[in-house]
């Protein structure tokens, strides 16, 4: 299943998504920034604590410094 999805998301394997970040805007408005973003990381990079820490920092930075109403 993962290979099928990977083939559909990549253009003949010339572009591979290493990570994606999604904001659940409804949850952000109702409950605040806690758990309002979901980050998906490539399986080879998932165990790297530095990448995890950096993505969490990036998510927090964007939520704190940008108006989500303007972005969405």
CORQUIPE-V980879 format. One record per backbone hydrogen bond with DSSP energy under -0.5 kcal/mol. NH is the residue of the N-H (numbers start at 1). CO is the residue of the C=O. If there is no record, write none. Layout:
nh: [NH,NH]
co: [CO,CO]
//
This chain:
nh: [5,6,7,8,9,10,12,14,20,22,24,24,25,28,29,30,31,32,32,36,38,40,42,45,46,48,49,52,53,54,55,56,57,58,59,60,61,62,63,64,65,66,68,70,71,72]
co: [1,2,3,4,5,6,10,11,40,38,22,36,23,24,25,26,27,27,28,33,22,20,18,42,42,45,47,48,49,50,51,52,53,54,55,56,57,58,59,60,61,62,66,67,67,68]
//
